[in-house]
């Protein structure tokens, strides 16, 4: 291992170099969010005098962790320590001025970190882009409504990380005037929210939203209800002092228990919109950090100067249903209950069945839930804001091929990390490198000049389909798109 030291506004930082790529890991963009900083807005970045090692991934934030079977599919490293608001930087030339790709990880706002192997930014740096992968506070610490604390602290962390990029990335060879912010799942929902937020204006110039858009926030009322239930279960008030008196591990355990309770009581009507998306700790419309539903703000013109690339996988919800063994047990009656929850008439199943006449009720439920949760929100943003739209169609070979083109499957293709052993946990063996070559090249082109290689969505509803035989098509599956008009 060779090392390299750069001078930055924070002080000297020592990273490592490998095949011409320099990486700087665990660089803090704010003080540790504990002690007097617990449940508060992120602080200014710390400073130091002598060289600081940035050779290994920094601490990860408190998180619940995945349970089987998800834990068998997704990697979730845990790095101990309190200095968890940090970034990982991968750069082709510390003396250069390359475009910047800032990645916000997914994990339903309760899991994830920049230490996940799939988020290795080496391939972006290899191809002339500085990649920055961030941590942000999750769960209770990041998103619970707490008296005496600012709302949406996890989003404030993301803004602070983007401000760090603006003020510091030139020291690592990046151009602060060419910043693309990107994310998948909760990360993409974060990007859609950032696009709508006054506090994030001017911090990025392009955006990539993978399997997430502008619909996934909850009301302040629902967020308050959830925080009150959490505090009640712990026997403390829902205040900075009350929740701050609970050990971190105990608070994370209580968060997990409450999420299980909400899932069990979803049909009770007690948990508001969380009963549909099952994310108890997520951004809320507080009227300040998040002024309104992000999609509505985008439709009204927020972020008009930001170029967009967004899309989904074809069978997102297979990720959540197939490994758990649920799909074969779904009946027509249960499927109709799901449709009612989405305010759809049962007759819309005719459109879905015409697309897949041999599909089981469980397979049709994957299609319906994929559309409600991911595809239609992406369509709405593309209708409201000029955007390049994609769909990832290649199907994983796992679970006898039934995992399909599932949620999160496209990430190792975008990052061009199919050679990492962790990748096979979601793709199956020997995934096609040709698709990774094509996808990664398109993302690099978008970060570099705003053109991934196909036309914007526009009136033709143009979509690039990435698969074994990639193609550009106009208005894929219009019948199951139009059934959501006026509903989602």
N, C-alpha and C positions, 0 to 999 in steps of 0.2 A: 504494500500500500504506500502510495506517495501522498504527501500532504501539500496543501496550498493555503496561504493565509491572505485574507483580504482586509483592508481597512474599511470600516463602515461607520456610520454615525453613532452606533452603539459602542464601538470599540473593535479591536482586531478579532477576526473570526477564523478559526483554523478548520478547514474541511479536508476531504480526501479527493484524489483524482484517480480515474480508472478509464483507460482507453480514450483519454482526452476529455472526458466528462468530469466536471467538478461537482461534488455534492456537499451541501452544508445542512446538517440535520439537527433538529431540536433547537433552532434559534428562536428565542422568546420574542413575541411581538407585544406582550403586555406582562405585567407582574403576575405572579402566581395568584389565582383567584381564591385564596383562603385567608384565614385570619381576618384582618380588617377589610379585606377585599372580597370576602364571601358575599355572594348575591348582589354585588355592586357592578356598575359599569366597568368595562376594562380600563386599565390605567395606561399611562404612557409607557413605552418600551423601556426596560431597564438598560443601564449602561455599565461598562466595565473598562478597565485600563489595560491590563495585560491580555495576551491572546486567550480566547475562549475556545475550547474544543467543541466542534460540531461534527463529530465523527460517527455518532450513533443516534438512532431515533430518540427524541425526547419523551418526556412523560406523556401518557395518555390521560384523558379526563375520566372522572368517575362515570361508569356505565354499567348497565345491567348484564351485558353479555348475551350471546345467543344460546338458546336451548336446542337440543336435538329435535328435529333433524336439521334445522338451519345451521347449527354449529358444525355439522359435517360437510356443509357446502361452502360456507363463507369463513374466511380467516378473520380472527378478531384478537390481534395481539394486545397484551397488557404490559405497559412499561410503567413501573412505579415511580412516584415522585409528585411534587406539587406544581412544578413549573410546566404546566400542561398546555398553556396557551402559546403554542410554538408552531413554527413552520419548517417544512423540509424544502430545500431549494436545490434544483438540478440545473446546471448551466453549461453551455458549450464554450463560453469564453468570458472570463471575468472582466476582461478589458473591452468587451464588445457592447453592443446596444441592441439586443435581440428582442423580438416580441415576447410577451409574457402570457403564460397560461396558468391561471390560478384555479386549483381544484378544491371544491367543497364536497366532502364525502357524504355518502348516504348512511342509512341505519335507523330510519324511522324516528330520528331526533333523539334516540336513546343509545345508539351504538355507533361504532366507527372511529377511525383515527387516521392520521397520515402515515402510520406505521404499517398499514395493510399492504401486503406485497403487491397486489394488483395496481396500487397507486404509485409505483416506482416511475418517476418521471424521466428516466435515462433516455428512452427512445425519443421523447420530445426534444431533449437537449441534443441528442445525436443529430436531429434534423433541424437544428437551428432555432429552437424555442427554449426560453427559460421557463421551467415548470416549478410552480410553488404549490405545495399541498399543505392545507391548514388543518389545525384542530380548532374546535370551538366547544363551549360548554353544552352539555346534553341533559336531557331529563329534567329533574327538579332544579338543578343548578342553572341550567340554561333557559328554561321555559316556564316554570311554575309561576303563577301569580302570587307574589309575596308582598305583604304590607311592609313598606319601608325600602323596597327594592325596585329598580326600574324593570319594566316589562321587557320581555324578549331579549334577555341578556345574551343568548346564543347568537342572535342576529347582530347585536352590538359587537360581539366578538368578531364576527365576520367582517363588519365594517372596519373595525380596528385592524384586522389583518390586511384588508385592502389599503388602508391608510399606511400601514407599514410598507406595503409594496410600493406605493406612491413615493414614499420618503426614503426608502432604503434599497430598492431593487437595482438601482444604477450601480451600486457597489458590487453587485454580483453579476453584472453584465447584461442587465435587462433594461428595456426602454419603458419608463413609466407612462409614456404617452401612447403605448400600444398594449393595453391590458385586456385580455379576455378572461372573464370569470365563467367557470363551468362547474357542473355537478350532476350527480345522478341520484334519483329517488329523493330522499329528504334534502340532498344537496341541490338537486334541480328545483325542488320546491323553494329552497332558500334563494336560489338565483332568481326565480320568478318574483319572489318577494322583494329582493334587493332592487330589481328592476323598477319596482313600484315605490321604493322608499326615498323620500327627500334626503335622508342622511347619506345615502349611497350615491347620489348624483355626482357625476364626473369622475368616479373612482374606477370605472371600466368602460370600455369602448365597444366591446363585443361580448356576447354571452352564448353559452351552450347549455341547453336544458335537456338532459337525458332521463326520460321516465319521470317527469314531474313538471308542473307548470305554475299556474297562478290561482288555483282553487283551494289549496290545502292550508287554510288557517281556520282558527276557531274564534268564537266570540269571546269577549272578555268575561261575560257572564258564565259561560261554560268553563273557562279556565279557572275562574274563582271557585266554582262548584268543585272542581277536581282538587284544587289546592286545599280547600276546606276539608274535604274527605280525607286527604292524606294527613293533614295536621291532626284531625280528630282521631284517626287510627293510631297516631303516635302519642296522643295525649298532650300536644303542645299547640299554641296558637300559630296561625299561618302568617307569622311575622319573621323578620330577619333574625330576631333574638330567639324565637321559638324553634324554628327549623334549624337555625344555626347551632342550637344546643344538642342536636341529634348527631351522633357520630356518622361520618360519611357512609360507611358500609351499611349501617342500619337504615339510613335514609334511602339508599339505593334498593335495599331489600323491601322497604315499605312501598317504594315506587313500583317495583315488580308485582307485589301483592295487589296493589290497587289496580294496576293494569289488568291482572287476571280477573279481578272482581268486575271491572267494567265490561270485559269480554263476556262474562257469565250473565250480566244483567243488561246486555245490549238492547234487548227488546222492551225494557221497562220504561223507556222514555226519560230516565233520570239523568242521562249523560249527554244530552244534546247531540250535536253533530258528530261527536266522537264515537257514538254508537255505530256510525257508518264507516269511518276510516280507521278506527281502533288505534289511533295515536293520541294517547292521553296528554302527552307533553309535546307540544308543537307551537309554532308561532300563533299569537292571538291578535285580534284587531283591538289594539289599545288606544287608538286615536292619536298616537304620537309617533312611536317608532314605526308601527304599521297603521297608517291612517284609515285604510279601508281594505276590502277584498282586493288582493293584488291584481287579479284579472280585470276587475272593474277599473282600477287605476290605469292599467295598461291600455284598456279600451278607450279611456279618456285622454290618452296621449302621454302618459308617463313613459320615460325611456325611449322617446321617439328617435333619438340620435344613436341608439345602441343597435348594432347589427346582430341578428339572431340566427342560431342553428338549433333546431330542437326536434325531438322525436321520441319514439317508443320502440319496444320490442313487440313482436306479433302476439305473444301469448304471455304477457306479463304475469298474470295471476296463477299460472301453472306453478310458479316458484312457491307460492304460499299454500297451494292445495295438493299438488301431486306428492311431494315427499311425505306429507302428513297422512297420506292414504285416504283422503276424503273423497276424491273424485268418483270412485265407483259407487259410493253410497248416496250420491245426490239423486233425489227424485224430482219428477216434474212438479209436484206440489211444493217442494222446498225451493225450486227454481222460481216458481211464481211468487213465493214469499220474498225472495231477493228482489225480484222486479218491483214488487209493491214498495219495498223499502227505498227503491230508487225513483219512485213515483212514475213507473212505466206501466202501461197497460199490457196484460199478458199477450195480446195480439202481436206485440213486437217480436215475439219469438219466431213468427213466420219469416221475418227478415233474416234472423240468425240461422234458422234451419235451412233456408234456401241457399245460404253460403256453404253450410256443412250438413248436407242431408243425412249423413251417416253418424253424426256426432251424438254422443250420449248426453243426458241432462247435465252431468258434471262437466263435460267439455264445453257445452253451451254456456254454463255458468262462468267458466274461465273467460270466455269471449265477452260476456256481458260485464263482468267485473273489471276486466282489462279496459274496456271502453269507458266505464264510469270513472275509474280511478286515474287512468293514465291517458288513453288515446284522445278522448273528447276534450279534456282540459288543454292538451297540446294543440288540438285543432282550433279551439277558441282563441288561443294566443296568436296562432298563425293567421287567423281571420282578422284579428285586430291590429297586428303589427307585422310589417314585412319580415319574412323568415324563410330560411332554407329548412325543409322538413325531410326527415328520414324515417325509415322503419327497418328494424333489424329482424330478418326472417330466418336466419340459420338456426337449426334446432339442435339442442344438446342431445347427445346419445345416451344420457343417463336415464335411469328408471325406465328401461326398455324403450327409450325414445320419447316417453310421455312428458318429460320435463320441457321439451319443446323450446321455442324461442322465448325463454322465460326472462323475468325480471333480473337485472344485473348481469346477464350473459354477455352483453356487448362490451362491458368494461375492459376485459383483458384484450379485446381486439382493438379498441380505441387506444389503449396504452401500449399496444404491441408487446405484450408480455406473455405470449402463449407458451414460451419456453420455461416459465416458472412452474415448479411442480404443483403449487397451490391451484393453478388454473384448471387442472384436470378435475378438481372437485366439483366444478360447475359445468365444464364443457364436455367431460368424458375424454378418453384418450385421443390423441392426434387431431386436435381441431385444425381447421384449414388456415394455414398461414396466409394464403392469398387474400382472404377476406380481411385479415388484420392489416396486411399491406395496403389494401384499398381504403379501409376505414381510417387508419392512422394518417395516411397521406391526405385524406379529405379534411380531417381535423386540423392538421398542420397548415394546410392551405387556407382554411378559414381563419385561423389565428394570425397567419401572416398577412393576408390581404382581403379577408372577408368573403371569399368565393370558394366553397368546398368542391365545386365542379358540376353543379346542376342548377337549374333555375329556381327562383323563389316560388313559394306555394301559390300565391296569387289567385287569379280567377280560374285558372286551370286546375288548381289544387294539386300541384306537382309534388311528388314524393319520390325520393331515392330509396329503393329497396335494396338493402345489403344482404346478400345471401350467396349460396353456391353459384347461382347465376344472377348477379346483380342487374338491376334494371331501373330505369326512370319511368314511372307510371303517373297517370293523371287520375285523381279522385279514386283511390282504391276503396273498395267496399262502400259505395255511396249509400246503399240501403240501410246499413247498420250505423251509418253516420247520421242520417237524417232523422232516425227515430228519436234522437236525443234533442232535436230542436225544441226550444222552449222548456226543456227539462234540465239540461246540464250545460 
